[in-house]
């Protein structure tokens, strides 16, 4: 949006304008090899494959707050302290809610004249959803669960709608949205789904640091992560079940790195990992992370 509107703003070092710094597709380059003079050739990533121009993207969305399009709200999956802002909800049974999401996607596609719709889940995290045989372990069982109005998380309801409508779905929150039944349905419909967390900020830094340490032959013994949040995200995470979702995701982020080095770690061995998230209203929208990663 900022680039499309060509936004600019004053700073002490002069006027700045919106750009795509940090974008792998728009600012990144790829090494194609050597030219006739044995010099490396780099080309923009965006020229290798046909890609939509970012300025042509159109956005819409759902939200349980009345500022945006109504969303599905299932209290059992959301922290109790979120009920105050939950004033913009899709009513009805699970089937009716699913049908409304499908209609919203179709209306958006039609009104904006879009070739492709991608659904990106960016909501506050839910508690983990139990994978129960006969309920959400297969595509058939998951669809039946929705029809019967049994327990299904809001994010899973959205991924099912996305799959049925042929839209790719990306999950940016650290809960198990993609239950086995949703994955099977996506496979049957040939629809791309993926993601279990954005892994930005502290989690991203942690991943880079541990990857570097293990890759350098240094054994990481334990990881202590402290997060002080002051916004609604912090309020949501102050609820035990929602915190548990975040804790599981943050703790498992280094699993692949540990498993890649059998010299440092014997099978089943892994670093001790402690995650602490504290609600601190004074911080406002700022996130204040600390990470400690001692090694031997």
C-alpha positions, 0 to 999 in steps of 0.5 A: 500500500505504501509503495502504491500510494508513493508515501513519503515522510520527513526524517532528520536525514531528509525525506524518505519514500516507501520502497521494497527493501527487505523483500526477497522477490523485489530486492533480492538477486540470484547467482546464475553462474559465470559469463564469458569472462568468468565473472559472476552474473546476478539477476533480480529474483523477480525476473526468474519467474512470472510474478505479480507486481506488488503494487497490483495486490488487492487486500481485504480481510476479516476481524472480530473487531467492528473495524473490518469484515466480520470474523468467526469467533469461537470463545473456546479457542480465544483468550477470555480477555479478547471478548471485549473487542469481539463485536463483529462476528459471523453468526450461525452454525459452523456450516453457516459460518463456512458458507459465509466465508466462502461467500466473502471470498467469492465476492472479493474475487468478483468485485476486485476482478482477481485472477488469484486469491491467497488467504493469509492468517494473521490473527492472534494465536488460538489454543492448540486444537486436539487431533481426535480420530473421527473428528479432524484426522481425515478430510471426510471426518473434518467436513462432517465435524463442521456439518455437525457443529462439533469443535473446530478452530476458527483458523481451521474453518478458514483453511477449509473454506480456502481449500474448497474455494481453491485458494492457497492458505498461509498460516502465520500464527503458532497453532496447529491450524493445519490438522491432518484432515485439512492437509488431506483435503488440500491434497485432494483438491490440489490446493497449496497450504502451509505455515505454522508461524511467521517466525519474525522478530525474536524467533527469527533471530534465534533461528539464525543464531542457533543455525550459525552456532551449530553449523560452526560446531558449537553445541547449544546447551540451552536457550532462554527467551524473554518477551515483554509485550504491551499490546493486544498480542501480549494480552492474548498471550497472557492467557495460559492456553494461548501462551502454550501454543506460542511456547510450543512453536518457539521451542520447536524452531531449532529442532531441524538444526539440532537433528542435522548434527549427529556429532553434537547431539545424540538421537533424542538430545536437544537443548533445554528451551525456556520461553517467557512472555510477560504482559507489560502495558507500558511498552504499548505496541513495542516488542522487547525480546531477550535471548540467551544461547550459551554453548559448549 
